[in-house]
């Protein structure tokens, strides 16, 4: 397992942008796929985006395609989520997670989670 710490959340107006960062500790981080999940009050947790250990494969939920971009820098043990054209529906706590690709994208589970960062989009 790896330890994950998110940052970059905040309050932004609709149409604005934010970049979330997920800093990982552990020498094996580069061997894990990493994903961003979110959970809004009263809603189930959903996977927003994921990236393979090499960065060669990415996944995006339909609701964020074309607006969000996931990337990673294994030399810095960091994964990023750039969020553009934010909407009030994007308001949620965003969590970084690391595991295999299948567990993140198909099973929607992970062995390592960050503590979450709040993103609030005002209309």
Protein Blocks (a to p, Z undefined) as FASTA:
>chain_A
ZZdddehiacddehiacddddddedjklmmpccddddddehiacddfbdcdfkopaccdd
fklgokaccdddfknopacdddehiafklgccdddddddfklmmmnopafbdcebjaddd
dZZ
